[in-house]
Amino acid sequence: MSEPASSIIAKPRLPGDKPASKVAPARLRQPELTRERIVEAAIDSLHRFGYSVTTTILVAQNAQVSRGAMLHHFPTKALLMAEVARLTYERDAAFYQRSVAHAVTDEQRHDLIVDAAWLRFKSPDGIAQVEIWQASRSDPELAAIVMPVHDEVTARSQEAMHSLLKAAAPVSRAQSRSFLLFTVAALRGLAMELALGTAEADLLPGIYRIKRALRDVVEEARAATANANYNQD
C-alpha cells in the first residue's frame, strides 16, 4: 500500500527550525550512552586495578562524566557492579552462540565452546567478574545485589551446558552440572594465572585437558547407554 501524500511530502521549514527527527533520537540516546560509558569504565578499572581501587569517583573520572551523572545512573557502587555482572554475562552468552553457530560435528562444537569460554574468562569482562565475586564474600551489601545475578546466570549456564551435552549423548543433569562447575573453576583459575603473569603457552595444556574431559563425559554417557541396551537384549 502506498503512503499518503501528506506523509511523503516534506513540510516547509521555517528559519530557526531544527530537524526534530534527527535531534530527538540523539537526545533520547544520551542517557543510555552515558550509562554505557560508565559501565565500560568500571569494567576497565576492575580489570586493571581490581575491586578495591575501583571507586565510583574513579569510574566517573575515567568515563568522563560528572559526579551527578554517576549518582543518577548508579547511586551505589554495588548497583554499578550488578550492572557490570549482568552486561558481561549477556556478552558471554552472545559470544558462545556465535562461536558454535557454524559447527558441523559435536566434537567441533565442544572444542569451539571451550575455546570461546577461555577467550571470555581471560578477557577484561571475565577478570571483572572474578573481582566482583571475590569482593562479594566480604561485602554483604554487594553480595545482596550481585549474588541473585550470579545465581540466575549459573542456572542459565547449567541449562545451556545440559542442552549442549544432551545433543551429543544421553548425559544426565547431574553430569552436565558437575562438568560445568569443573570447567568454570578451571577456567577462572587459569585466567587468574594469566593475569598474574604466567605465560599463556604454559596454560594451554590446561585448556586441552578441559576439552578432553568434555569428550570423556560424552563418551562415558554413550558407553553406559550402549551397555544398558546390550544387557536388555
Residue frames as a rotation matrix with the C-alpha (Angstrom) as fourth column:
MET 1
0.586 0.810 0.000 0.00
0.810 -0.586 0.000 0.00
0.000 0.000 -1.000 0.00
SER 2
-0.209 -0.660 0.722 1.36
0.593 -0.672 -0.443 3.43
0.777 0.336 0.532 -0.97
GLU 3
-0.533 -0.065 -0.844 1.85
0.795 -0.378 -0.474 6.04
-0.288 -0.923 0.253 1.69
PRO 4
0.648 0.759 -0.061 -0.43
0.716 -0.634 -0.292 9.10
-0.260 0.146 -0.955 1.83
ALA 5
0.310 -0.526 0.792 0.99
0.573 -0.561 -0.597 12.10
0.758 0.639 0.128 0.06
SER 6
0.770 0.046 0.637 0.95
-0.358 -0.795 0.490 14.04
0.529 -0.605 -0.596 3.34
SER 7
0.849 -0.471 0.239 3.42
-0.024 0.417 0.908 11.58
-0.528 -0.777 0.343 4.88
ILE 8
0.368 -0.725 0.582 5.81
0.915 0.394 -0.088 11.72
-0.166 0.565 0.808 1.92
ILE 9
0.341 -0.199 0.918 5.94
0.448 -0.825 -0.346 15.44
0.826 0.529 -0.192 1.10
ALA 10
-0.455 -0.606 -0.652 8.28
0.872 -0.156 -0.463 17.26
0.179 -0.780 0.600 3.45
LYS 11
0.688 0.679 -0.258 6.78
0.723 -0.673 0.158 20.15
-0.067 -0.295 -0.953 5.36
PRO 12
0.366 -0.567 0.738 8.40
0.218 -0.718 -0.661 23.56
0.905 0.403 -0.139 4.78
ARG 13
0.089 -0.442 -0.893 10.92
0.994 0.098 0.051 24.52
0.065 -0.892 0.448 7.49
LEU 14
0.924 0.233 0.302 10.82
0.200 -0.970 0.136 27.98
0.325 -0.065 -0.944 8.97
PRO 15
0.061 -0.940 0.334 14.00
-0.194 -0.340 -0.920 29.89
0.979 -0.009 -0.203 9.82
GLY 16
-0.361 -0.304 0.882 15.35
-0.896 -0.148 -0.418 28.58
0.258 -0.941 -0.219 13.13
ASP 17
0.749 0.651 0.126 13.50
-0.663 0.729 0.172 25.28
0.020 -0.212 0.977 12.93
LYS 18
-0.430 -0.861 0.272 15.52
-0.849 0.488 0.204 22.20
-0.308 -0.143 -0.941 13.87
PRO 19
-0.153 0.354 -0.923 15.04
-0.615 0.697 0.369 18.81
0.773 0.624 0.111 12.25
ALA 20
0.198 0.309 0.930 13.27
-0.975 0.163 0.153 17.11
-0.104 -0.937 0.334 15.16
SER 21
0.956 0.233 -0.180 13.57
-0.263 0.951 -0.164 13.67
0.133 0.204 0.970 13.58
LYS 22
0.314 -0.919 -0.239 17.35
0.219 0.315 -0.923 13.91
0.924 0.238 0.300 13.80
VAL 23
-0.368 -0.483 0.794 17.70
-0.577 -0.551 -0.603 15.70
0.729 -0.680 -0.076 17.12
ALA 24
0.440 0.679 0.588 15.20
-0.873 0.170 0.458 13.74
0.211 -0.714 0.667 19.22
PRO 25
0.864 -0.120 -0.489 16.84
0.127 0.992 -0.019 10.31
0.487 -0.046 0.872 18.85
ALA 26
-0.152 -0.987 0.057 20.20
0.241 -0.093 -0.966 11.76
0.959 -0.133 0.252 19.87
ARG 27
-0.296 0.114 0.949 18.64
-0.792 -0.584 -0.177 13.32
0.534 -0.803 0.263 22.96
LEU 28
0.742 0.651 0.159 16.90
-0.640 0.619 0.455 10.08
0.198 -0.439 0.876 23.82
ARG 29
0.691 -0.521 -0.501 20.12
0.304 0.838 -0.452 8.12
0.656 0.160 0.738 23.40
GLN 30
0.053 -0.792 0.608 22.32
-0.429 -0.568 -0.702 10.39
0.902 -0.224 -0.370 25.51
PRO 31
0.325 0.066 0.943 21.40
-0.942 0.113 0.317 8.91
-0.086 -0.991 0.099 28.93
GLU 32
0.980 0.059 0.191 21.89
-0.041 0.995 -0.095 5.42
-0.195 0.085 0.977 27.52
LEU 33
0.550 -0.832 0.069 25.29
0.203 0.052 -0.978 6.33
0.810 0.552 0.197 26.09
THR 34
0.058 -0.494 0.867 26.34
-0.807 -0.535 -0.251 7.86
0.588 -0.685 -0.430 29.39
ARG 35
0.649 0.264 0.714 25.31
-0.676 0.630 0.381 4.72
-0.349 -0.730 0.587 31.22
GLU 36
0.950 -0.313 -0.017 27.28
0.252 0.794 -0.553 2.57
0.186 0.521 0.833 28.76
ARG 37
0.264 -0.896 0.358 30.39
-0.201 -0.414 -0.888 4.71
0.943 0.163 -0.290 29.22
ILE 38
0.192 -0.139 0.971 30.16
-0.972 -0.166 0.168 4.33
0.138 -0.976 -0.167 32.99
VAL 39
0.857 0.192 0.478 29.81
-0.307 0.936 0.173 0.55
-0.414 -0.295 0.861 32.82
GLU 40
0.793 -0.609 -0.001 32.67
0.313 0.409 -0.857 0.18
0.522 0.679 0.515 30.32
ALA 41
0.109 -0.758 0.644 34.89
-0.556 -0.583 -0.593 2.37
0.824 -0.293 -0.485 32.52
ALA 42
0.440 0.120 0.890 34.02
-0.871 0.296 0.391 0.19
-0.217 -0.948 0.235 35.52
ILE 43
0.986 -0.084 0.145 34.97
0.118 0.962 -0.248 -2.98
-0.119 0.262 0.958 33.62
ASP 44
0.487 -0.852 0.191 38.28
0.108 -0.158 -0.981 -1.44
0.867 0.498 0.015 32.57
SER 45
0.076 -0.440 0.895 39.05
-0.848 -0.501 -0.175 -0.34
0.525 -0.745 -0.411 36.12
LEU 46
0.722 0.236 0.651 38.18
-0.580 0.720 0.382 -3.73
-0.379 -0.653 0.656 37.62
HIS 47
0.927 -0.373 0.034 40.41
0.314 0.726 -0.612 -5.41
0.204 0.578 0.790 35.06
ARG 48
0.273 -0.888 0.370 43.37
0.128 -0.347 -0.929 -3.09
0.953 0.301 0.018 35.52
PHE 49
-0.384 -0.450 0.806 43.20
-0.574 -0.568 -0.590 -2.10
0.723 -0.689 -0.040 39.18
GLY 50
-0.784 0.143 -0.604 40.93
0.453 0.798 -0.399 -4.55
0.424 -0.586 -0.690 40.99
TYR 51
0.136 0.987 -0.088 37.78
0.754 -0.045 0.655 -4.12
0.642 -0.155 -0.751 43.03
SER 52
0.238 -0.005 -0.971 39.06
0.905 -0.363 0.223 -2.10
-0.354 -0.932 -0.082 45.99
VAL 53
-0.731 -0.580 -0.361 40.62
0.390 -0.788 0.476 0.61
-0.560 0.206 0.802 43.80
THR 54
-0.731 0.502 0.463 37.55
0.444 -0.166 0.881 0.82
0.519 0.849 -0.101 41.57
THR 55
-0.588 0.537 -0.605 35.59
0.429 -0.426 -0.796 3.55
-0.686 -0.728 0.020 43.31
THR 56
0.398 0.804 0.442 32.65
0.867 -0.171 -0.468 5.34
-0.301 0.570 -0.765 41.75
ILE 57
0.649 -0.247 -0.720 34.74
-0.174 -0.969 0.176 8.53
-0.741 0.011 -0.671 41.75
LEU 58
-0.470 -0.882 0.034 37.49
-0.236 0.163 0.958 6.85
-0.851 0.442 -0.285 39.70
VAL 59
-0.380 0.405 0.831 34.95
0.803 0.590 0.079 5.33
-0.459 0.698 -0.550 37.33
ALA 60
0.707 0.677 -0.203 33.26
0.519 -0.692 -0.501 8.71
-0.480 0.248 -0.841 36.80
GLN 61
0.262 -0.706 -0.658 36.62
-0.441 -0.694 0.569 10.31
-0.858 0.141 -0.493 36.02
ASN 62
-0.710 -0.602 0.366 37.59
-0.013 0.530 0.848 7.59
-0.704 0.597 -0.384 33.54
ALA 63
-0.169 0.744 0.646 34.15
0.929 0.340 -0.148 7.68
-0.330 0.575 -0.748 31.93
GLN 64
-0.952 -0.251 0.175 34.40
0.290 -0.923 0.254 11.47
0.098 0.293 0.951 31.71
VAL 65
0.034 0.983 0.179 31.03
0.462 -0.174 0.870 12.01
0.886 0.053 -0.460 33.34
SER 66
-0.248 -0.062 0.967 30.05
-0.612 -0.764 -0.206 14.27
0.751 -0.642 0.151 36.20
ARG 67
-0.996 -0.085 0.038 29.60
-0.078 0.532 -0.843 13.00
0.052 -0.843 -0.536 39.72
GLY 68
-0.363 0.932 0.021 25.94
-0.684 -0.251 -0.685 13.91
-0.633 -0.262 0.729 39.40
ALA 69
0.151 0.378 -0.914 25.57
-0.926 0.378 0.003 11.78
0.346 0.845 0.407 36.27
MET 70
-0.693 -0.478 -0.540 27.22
-0.251 0.862 -0.440 8.87
0.676 -0.169 -0.718 38.04
LEU 71
-0.916 0.355 0.185 24.88
-0.140 0.150 -0.979 9.13
-0.375 -0.923 -0.088 41.03
HIS 72
-0.112 0.912 -0.394 21.88
-0.932 -0.234 -0.276 9.43
-0.344 0.337 0.876 38.72
HIS 73
0.182 0.145 -0.973 22.64
-0.725 0.688 -0.033 6.16
0.664 0.711 0.230 36.94
PHE 74
0.158 -0.230 -0.960 24.29
0.429 0.892 -0.143 4.26
0.889 -0.390 0.239 39.80
PRO 75
0.677 0.196 0.709 23.64
-0.435 -0.671 0.600 5.66
0.594 -0.715 -0.369 43.30
THR 76
0.617 -0.484 0.621 25.90
-0.540 0.314 0.781 2.99
-0.573 -0.817 -0.068 44.83
LYS 77
-0.377 -0.848 -0.373 28.96
-0.913 0.274 0.302 1.02
-0.154 0.454 -0.878 43.81
ALA 78
-0.612 0.179 0.770 27.06
-0.066 0.959 -0.275 -2.21
-0.788 -0.219 -0.576 44.42
LEU 79
0.516 0.856 0.015 24.42
0.016 0.008 -1.000 -1.28
-0.856 0.517 -0.010 41.83
LEU 80
0.392 -0.478 -0.786 27.16
-0.906 -0.352 -0.237 -0.50
-0.163 0.805 -0.571 39.32
MET 81
-0.673 -0.696 0.249 28.80
-0.662 0.717 0.217 -3.86
-0.330 -0.019 -0.944 39.98
ALA 82
-0.151 0.714 0.684 25.49
0.112 0.699 -0.706 -5.64
-0.982 -0.029 -0.186 39.45
GLU 83
0.779 0.419 -0.467 25.15
-0.356 -0.318 -0.879 -3.98
-0.517 0.850 -0.098 36.06
VAL 84
-0.113 -0.897 -0.428 28.71
-0.990 0.064 0.128 -4.97
-0.087 0.438 -0.895 35.17
ALA 85
-0.686 -0.117 0.718 27.91
-0.253 0.964 -0.085 -8.58
-0.682 -0.240 -0.691 36.08
ARG 86
0.299 0.906 0.300 24.67
0.113 0.279 -0.954 -8.57
-0.948 0.319 -0.019 34.09
LEU 87
0.692 -0.031 -0.721 26.18
-0.647 -0.469 -0.601 -6.98
-0.319 0.883 -0.345 30.97
THR 88
-0.333 -0.921 -0.202 29.30
-0.930 0.286 0.230 -9.13
-0.154 0.265 -0.952 30.87
TYR 89
-0.575 0.179 0.798 27.29
-0.023 0.972 -0.234 -12.32
-0.818 -0.153 -0.555 31.20
GLU 90
0.627 0.774 -0.091 24.98
-0.063 -0.066 -0.996 -11.21
-0.777 0.630 0.007 28.39
ARG 91
0.346 -0.606 -0.716 28.08
-0.934 -0.290 -0.207 -10.72
-0.082 0.741 -0.667 26.26
ASP 92
-0.625 -0.571 0.532 29.29
-0.570 0.800 0.189 -14.18
-0.533 -0.185 -0.826 27.26
ALA 93
-0.029 0.720 0.693 26.06
0.159 0.688 -0.708 -15.83
-0.987 0.089 -0.134 26.14
ALA 94
0.820 0.341 -0.459 26.01
-0.333 -0.369 -0.868 -13.99
-0.465 0.865 -0.190 22.80
PHE 95
0.005 -0.920 -0.393 29.67
-0.993 -0.051 0.107 -14.82
-0.119 0.390 -0.913 22.16
TYR 96
-0.595 -0.209 0.777 29.14
-0.296 0.955 0.030 -18.52
-0.748 -0.212 -0.629 22.85
GLN 97
0.420 0.835 0.355 26.19
0.147 0.324 -0.935 -18.68
-0.896 0.445 0.013 20.48
ARG 98
0.740 -0.201 -0.642 28.18
-0.651 -0.455 -0.607 -17.04
-0.170 0.867 -0.468 17.69
SER 99
-0.219 -0.969 0.116 31.17
-0.909 0.246 0.336 -19.28
-0.354 -0.032 -0.935 18.32
VAL 100
-0.680 -0.022 0.732 29.34
-0.008 1.000 0.023 -22.56
-0.733 0.009 -0.680 17.71
ALA 101
0.173 0.874 -0.453 26.88
-0.548 -0.297 -0.782 -21.32
-0.818 0.383 0.428 15.10
HIS 102
0.455 -0.038 -0.890 28.71
-0.879 0.146 -0.455 -22.96
0.147 0.989 0.033 12.19
ALA 103
-0.520 -0.628 0.579 29.98
-0.722 0.686 0.096 -26.10
-0.457 -0.368 -0.809 13.92
VAL 104
-0.116 0.426 -0.897 29.26
-0.814 0.476 0.331 -29.28
0.569 0.769 0.292 11.96
THR 105
-0.050 0.018 -0.999 30.07
0.235 0.972 0.006 -32.09
0.971 -0.235 -0.052 14.40
ASP 106
0.911 0.378 -0.164 29.56
0.209 -0.081 0.975 -32.48
0.355 -0.922 -0.152 18.14
GLU 107
0.318 -0.874 -0.368 33.32
0.919 0.190 0.344 -32.67
-0.231 -0.448 0.864 18.72
GLN 108
-0.476 -0.455 0.752 33.90
0.676 -0.737 -0.018 -29.48
0.563 0.499 0.659 16.75
ARG 109
0.366 0.715 0.596 31.11
0.047 -0.654 0.755 -27.76
0.930 -0.248 -0.273 18.67
HIS 110
0.886 -0.035 -0.463 32.58
0.459 0.209 0.863 -28.84
0.067 -0.977 0.201 22.00
ASP 111
-0.118 -0.992 -0.046 36.10
0.990 -0.121 0.077 -27.69
-0.082 -0.036 0.996 21.13
LEU 112
-0.360 0.030 0.933 34.76
0.439 -0.876 0.197 -24.34
0.823 0.481 0.302 19.95
ILE 113
0.691 0.683 0.237 32.76
0.099 -0.414 0.905 -23.74
0.716 -0.602 -0.354 23.12
VAL 114
0.613 -0.555 -0.562 35.82
0.748 0.178 0.639 -24.41
-0.255 -0.812 0.525 25.30
ASP 115
-0.442 -0.788 0.428 37.95
0.882 -0.470 0.046 -22.08
0.165 0.398 0.902 23.17
ALA 116
-0.022 0.531 0.847 35.24
0.235 -0.821 0.521 -19.42
0.972 0.211 -0.107 23.36
ALA 117
0.883 0.363 -0.299 34.97
0.341 -0.056 0.939 -19.81
0.324 -0.930 -0.173 27.13
TRP 118
0.125 -0.922 -0.367 38.73
0.956 0.013 0.293 -19.37
-0.265 -0.388 0.883 27.51
LEU 119
-0.512 -0.277 0.813 38.61
0.613 -0.781 0.120 -16.17
0.602 0.560 0.570 25.46
ARG 120
0.352 0.753 0.557 35.83
0.049 -0.609 0.792 -14.80
0.935 -0.251 -0.251 27.66
PHE 121
0.830 -0.021 -0.557 37.30
0.548 0.217 0.808 -15.83
0.104 -0.976 0.191 31.01
LYS 122
-0.101 -0.963 -0.248 40.66
0.950 -0.168 0.265 -14.21
-0.297 -0.209 0.932 30.26
SER 123
-0.136 0.130 0.982 39.11
0.627 -0.756 0.187 -11.04
0.767 0.641 0.021 28.81
PRO 124
-0.889 -0.130 0.440 38.61
-0.181 -0.782 -0.597 -7.81
0.421 -0.610 0.671 30.80
ASP 125
0.080 0.988 0.133 34.96
-0.745 -0.029 0.666 -8.84
0.662 -0.153 0.734 31.20
GLY 126
0.476 0.098 -0.874 35.98
0.210 0.952 0.221 -12.17
0.854 -0.289 0.433 32.71
ILE 127
-0.566 -0.746 -0.350 38.51
0.585 -0.064 -0.809 -10.68
0.581 -0.663 0.473 35.12
ALA 128
-0.650 0.414 0.638 35.94
-0.553 -0.833 -0.024 -8.05
0.521 -0.368 0.770 36.16
GLN 129
0.435 0.845 -0.309 33.51
-0.408 0.492 0.769 -10.84
0.802 -0.209 0.559 37.05
VAL 130
0.128 -0.469 -0.874 36.11
0.653 0.703 -0.281 -12.57
0.746 -0.535 0.396 39.23
GLU 131
-0.840 -0.467 0.275 36.87
0.154 -0.693 -0.704 -9.31
0.520 -0.550 0.654 41.04
ILE 132
-0.236 0.848 0.474 33.18
-0.764 -0.463 0.450 -8.83
0.601 -0.256 0.757 41.81
TRP 133
0.585 0.498 -0.640 32.58
-0.072 0.818 0.571 -12.39
0.808 -0.288 0.515 43.05
GLN 134
-0.249 -0.752 -0.611 35.65
0.690 0.305 -0.656 -12.29
0.680 -0.585 0.443 45.27
ALA 135
-0.859 -0.086 0.505 34.62
-0.184 -0.868 -0.460 -8.95
0.478 -0.488 0.730 46.76
SER 136
0.068 0.992 0.109 31.09
-0.576 -0.050 0.816 -10.19
0.814 -0.118 0.568 47.46
ARG 137
0.067 -0.099 -0.993 32.45
0.524 0.850 -0.049 -12.67
0.849 -0.517 0.109 50.02
SER 138
-0.534 -0.381 -0.754 33.32
0.845 -0.236 -0.480 -9.85
0.005 -0.894 0.448 52.44
ASP 139
-0.963 0.263 -0.059 30.78
-0.265 -0.963 0.041 -7.21
-0.046 0.055 0.997 51.37
PRO 140
-0.591 0.782 0.197 27.20
0.526 0.559 -0.640 -8.06
-0.611 -0.274 -0.742 52.44
GLU 141
0.129 0.654 -0.746 25.70
-0.268 -0.701 -0.661 -5.12
-0.955 0.285 0.085 50.55
LEU 142
-0.390 -0.359 -0.848 27.43
-0.905 -0.024 0.426 -6.16
-0.173 0.933 -0.315 47.35
ALA 143
-0.993 -0.024 0.114 26.52
-0.014 0.996 0.088 -9.82
-0.116 0.086 -0.990 47.84
ALA 144
-0.325 0.946 0.000 22.85
0.270 0.092 -0.958 -9.00
-0.906 -0.311 -0.285 48.35
ILE 145
0.344 0.451 -0.823 22.73
-0.562 -0.603 -0.566 -7.29
-0.752 0.658 0.046 44.96
VAL 146
-0.148 -0.506 -0.850 25.10
-0.989 0.092 0.117 -9.31
0.019 0.858 -0.514 42.76
MET 147
-0.831 -0.240 0.502 24.52
-0.319 0.945 -0.077 -12.86
-0.456 -0.224 -0.861 44.00
PRO 148
0.221 0.932 0.288 20.99
-0.033 0.302 -0.953 -13.02
-0.975 0.201 0.097 42.53
VAL 149
0.546 -0.135 -0.827 22.62
-0.824 -0.263 -0.502 -12.17
-0.150 0.955 -0.255 39.18
HIS 150
-0.553 -0.833 -0.035 25.20
-0.833 0.550 0.057 -14.88
-0.028 0.061 -0.998 39.78
ASP 151
-0.528 0.407 0.745 22.53
-0.123 0.832 -0.542 -17.44
-0.840 -0.378 -0.389 40.67
GLU 152
0.582 0.780 -0.228 20.44
-0.300 -0.054 -0.952 -16.60
-0.756 0.623 0.203 37.60
VAL 153
0.287 -0.569 -0.771 23.44
-0.954 -0.094 -0.286 -16.85
0.090 0.817 -0.570 35.30
THR 154
-0.715 -0.561 0.416 24.51
-0.627 0.778 -0.028 -20.13
-0.308 -0.282 -0.909 36.89
ALA 155
-0.064 0.791 0.608 21.06
-0.028 0.608 -0.794 -21.62
-0.998 -0.068 -0.017 36.30
ARG 156
0.770 0.334 -0.544 21.07
-0.495 -0.226 -0.839 -20.46
-0.403 0.915 -0.008 32.68
SER 157
-0.099 -0.908 -0.406 24.60
-0.992 0.122 -0.031 -21.78
0.078 0.400 -0.913 32.18
GLN 158
-0.633 -0.085 0.770 23.66
-0.358 0.914 -0.194 -25.17
-0.687 -0.398 -0.608 33.58
GLU 159
0.432 0.866 0.252 20.71
-0.038 0.297 -0.954 -25.36
-0.901 0.402 0.161 31.23
ALA 160
0.652 -0.251 -0.715 22.87
-0.754 -0.315 -0.577 -24.38
-0.081 0.915 -0.395 28.25
MET 161
-0.467 -0.882 0.067 25.57
-0.878 0.471 0.087 -26.91
-0.109 -0.018 -0.994 29.16
HIS 162
-0.338 0.415 0.845 23.00
-0.121 0.871 -0.476 -29.67
-0.933 -0.263 -0.244 29.57
SER 163
0.743 0.641 -0.192 21.50
-0.230 -0.024 -0.973 -28.87
-0.628 0.767 0.130 26.17
LEU 164
0.273 -0.744 -0.610 24.96
-0.961 -0.177 -0.213 -28.89
0.051 0.644 -0.763 24.58
LEU 165
-0.713 -0.609 0.348 25.92
-0.652 0.758 -0.008 -32.27
-0.259 -0.232 -0.937 26.05
LYS 166
-0.100 0.784 0.613 22.47
-0.139 0.599 -0.788 -33.82
-0.985 -0.164 0.049 25.68
ALA 167
0.650 0.325 -0.687 22.62
-0.672 -0.177 -0.719 -33.16
-0.355 0.929 0.104 21.94
ALA 168
-0.079 -0.798 -0.598 25.67
-0.905 0.309 -0.294 -35.42
0.419 0.517 -0.746 21.73
ALA 169
-0.688 -0.182 -0.702 24.90
0.073 0.946 -0.317 -38.12
0.722 -0.269 -0.638 24.31
PRO 170
0.405 0.901 -0.154 22.35
0.219 0.068 0.973 -39.12
0.888 -0.428 -0.170 26.98
VAL 171
-0.696 -0.716 -0.045 24.10
0.298 -0.230 -0.926 -37.11
0.653 -0.659 0.374 29.69
SER 172
0.164 0.755 -0.634 22.24
0.950 0.052 0.308 -36.61
0.265 -0.653 -0.709 32.97
ARG 173
0.721 0.151 0.676 21.69
0.048 -0.984 0.169 -33.20
0.691 -0.089 -0.717 34.51
ALA 174
0.902 -0.432 0.009 23.97
-0.005 0.012 1.000 -34.17
-0.432 -0.902 0.009 37.39
GLN 175
0.219 -0.854 0.473 26.76
0.878 0.383 0.287 -34.98
-0.426 0.352 0.833 34.93
SER 176
0.183 -0.119 0.976 26.37
0.720 -0.660 -0.215 -31.76
0.669 0.742 -0.035 32.97
ARG 177
0.922 0.164 0.351 26.21
-0.107 -0.763 0.637 -29.70
0.372 -0.625 -0.686 36.18
SER 178
0.706 -0.708 0.003 29.35
0.315 0.317 0.894 -31.37
-0.634 -0.631 0.447 37.52
PHE 179
0.037 -0.714 0.700 31.21
0.998 0.067 0.015 -30.71
-0.058 0.697 0.714 34.29
LEU 180
0.505 0.202 0.839 30.10
0.385 -0.923 -0.010 -27.07
0.772 0.328 -0.544 34.23
LEU 181
0.988 -0.131 0.080 31.33
-0.129 -0.424 0.896 -26.48
-0.083 -0.896 -0.436 37.79
PHE 182
0.390 -0.890 0.234 34.66
0.634 0.444 0.633 -28.12
-0.668 -0.099 0.738 36.95
THR 183
0.087 -0.339 0.937 35.05
0.951 -0.253 -0.180 -26.09
0.298 0.906 0.300 33.76
VAL 184
0.753 0.255 0.606 34.21
0.131 -0.962 0.241 -22.74
0.644 -0.102 -0.758 35.36
ALA 185
0.897 -0.441 -0.015 36.58
-0.032 -0.099 0.995 -23.36
-0.440 -0.892 -0.103 38.27
ALA 186
0.209 -0.861 0.464 39.39
0.814 0.416 0.406 -24.45
-0.543 0.292 0.787 35.95
LEU 187
0.173 -0.107 0.979 38.98
0.827 -0.525 -0.204 -21.56
0.535 0.845 -0.002 33.52
ARG 188
0.926 0.164 0.340 38.79
-0.034 -0.861 0.508 -18.96
0.377 -0.482 -0.791 36.30
GLY 189
0.699 -0.715 -0.005 41.95
0.189 0.178 0.966 -20.34
-0.690 -0.676 0.260 37.84
LEU 190
0.019 -0.691 0.722 43.77
0.968 0.194 0.161 -20.33
-0.251 0.696 0.673 34.52
ALA 191
0.484 0.239 0.842 42.56
0.557 -0.826 -0.086 -16.79
0.675 0.511 -0.532 33.77
MET 192
0.987 -0.134 0.085 43.87
-0.150 -0.611 0.777 -15.53
-0.052 -0.780 -0.623 37.11
GLU 193
0.356 -0.907 0.223 47.22
0.568 0.400 0.720 -17.23
-0.742 -0.130 0.658 36.48
LEU 194
0.066 -0.273 0.960 47.39
0.956 -0.259 -0.139 -15.40
0.286 0.927 0.243 33.16
ALA 195
0.779 0.304 0.548 46.51
0.176 -0.945 0.274 -12.11
0.601 -0.117 -0.790 34.86
LEU 196
0.884 -0.467 -0.003 49.30
-0.071 -0.141 0.987 -12.71
-0.461 -0.873 -0.158 37.38
GLY 197
0.320 -0.793 -0.518 51.86
-0.871 -0.462 0.169 -13.06
-0.373 0.397 -0.839 34.61
THR 198
-0.125 -0.334 0.934 52.03
0.027 0.940 0.340 -16.75
-0.992 0.068 -0.108 33.72
ALA 199
-0.777 -0.220 -0.590 52.72
-0.556 -0.202 0.807 -17.23
-0.297 0.954 0.034 30.01
GLU 200
0.249 0.964 -0.095 49.62
-0.893 0.191 -0.407 -18.31
-0.374 0.187 0.908 28.12
ALA 201
0.053 -0.302 -0.952 51.62
-0.705 0.664 -0.250 -21.04
0.707 0.684 -0.178 26.37
ASP 202
-0.902 -0.432 -0.012 52.10
-0.275 0.596 -0.755 -22.66
0.333 -0.677 -0.656 29.78
LEU 203
-0.541 0.778 0.320 48.35
-0.519 -0.009 -0.855 -22.60
-0.662 -0.628 0.409 30.41
LEU 204
-0.115 0.541 -0.833 47.15
-0.984 0.051 0.169 -24.04
0.134 0.840 0.526 27.09
PRO 205
-0.795 -0.130 -0.592 47.68
-0.123 0.991 -0.053 -27.68
0.594 0.031 -0.804 28.17
GLY 206
-0.842 0.539 -0.018 45.03
0.072 0.080 -0.994 -26.97
-0.534 -0.839 -0.107 30.80
ILE 207
-0.158 0.786 -0.598 42.60
-0.865 -0.402 -0.300 -25.90
-0.476 0.470 0.743 28.07
TYR 208
-0.411 -0.053 -0.910 43.31
-0.673 0.691 0.264 -29.14
0.615 0.721 -0.319 26.23
ARG 209
-0.980 0.007 -0.200 42.54
0.134 0.762 -0.633 -31.12
0.148 -0.647 -0.748 29.40
ILE 210
-0.480 0.869 -0.116 39.16
-0.397 -0.333 -0.855 -29.41
-0.782 -0.365 0.505 29.68
LYS 211
-0.030 0.433 -0.901 38.40
-0.997 0.057 0.061 -30.44
0.078 0.899 0.430 26.10
ARG 212
-0.685 -0.304 -0.662 39.50
-0.306 0.945 -0.117 -33.98
0.661 0.122 -0.740 26.91
ALA 213
-0.924 0.375 0.072 37.29
0.031 0.261 -0.965 -34.02
-0.381 -0.889 -0.253 30.00
LEU 214
-0.169 0.895 -0.412 34.31
-0.808 -0.365 -0.462 -32.92
-0.565 0.255 0.785 27.91
ARG 215
-0.165 0.051 -0.985 34.91
-0.804 0.571 0.165 -35.76
0.571 0.819 -0.053 25.46
ASP 216
-0.941 -0.239 -0.241 35.17
-0.059 0.815 -0.576 -38.19
0.334 -0.528 -0.781 28.37
VAL 217
-0.613 0.780 0.125 31.76
-0.373 -0.147 -0.916 -37.11
-0.696 -0.609 0.381 29.70
VAL 218
0.141 0.676 -0.723 30.17
-0.974 -0.037 -0.225 -37.69
-0.179 0.736 0.653 26.30
GLU 219
-0.330 -0.354 -0.875 31.96
-0.614 0.785 -0.086 -40.99
0.717 0.509 -0.476 25.66
GLU 220
-0.995 -0.034 0.096 31.09
-0.098 0.572 -0.815 -42.35
-0.027 -0.820 -0.572 29.11
ALA 221
-0.283 0.959 -0.002 27.42
-0.596 -0.177 -0.783 -41.49
-0.752 -0.220 0.622 28.65
ARG 222
0.175 0.300 -0.938 27.36
-0.959 0.268 -0.093 -43.17
0.224 0.915 0.335 25.24
ALA 223
-0.657 -0.512 -0.553 29.12
-0.384 0.859 -0.339 -46.25
0.649 -0.011 -0.761 26.61
ALA 224
-0.867 0.377 0.325 26.72
-0.240 0.255 -0.937 -46.50
-0.436 -0.890 -0.131 29.55
THR 225
0.087 0.943 -0.322 23.74
-0.829 -0.110 -0.549 -46.36
-0.553 0.314 0.772 27.21
ALA 226
-0.004 -0.170 -0.985 25.25
-0.828 0.553 -0.092 -48.94
0.560 0.816 -0.143 24.89
ASN 227
-0.918 -0.375 -0.133 25.89
-0.223 0.762 -0.607 -51.30
0.329 -0.528 -0.783 27.81
ALA 228
-0.555 0.787 0.270 22.35
-0.436 0.001 -0.900 -50.83
-0.709 -0.617 0.342 29.11
ASN 229
0.282 0.658 -0.698 20.90
-0.945 0.067 -0.319 -51.61
-0.163 0.750 0.641 25.69
TYR 230
-0.358 -0.513 -0.780 23.16
-0.629 0.750 -0.204 -54.67
0.690 0.418 -0.592 25.36
ASN 231
-0.975 -0.027 0.221 22.09
-0.200 0.544 -0.815 -56.02
-0.098 -0.838 -0.536 28.75
GLN 232
-0.147 0.989 0.005 18.43
-0.695 -0.100 -0.712 -55.58
-0.704 -0.109 0.702 27.83
ASP 233
0.253 0.186 -0.949 18.98
-0.907 0.388 -0.165 -57.62
0.337 0.903 0.267 24.69
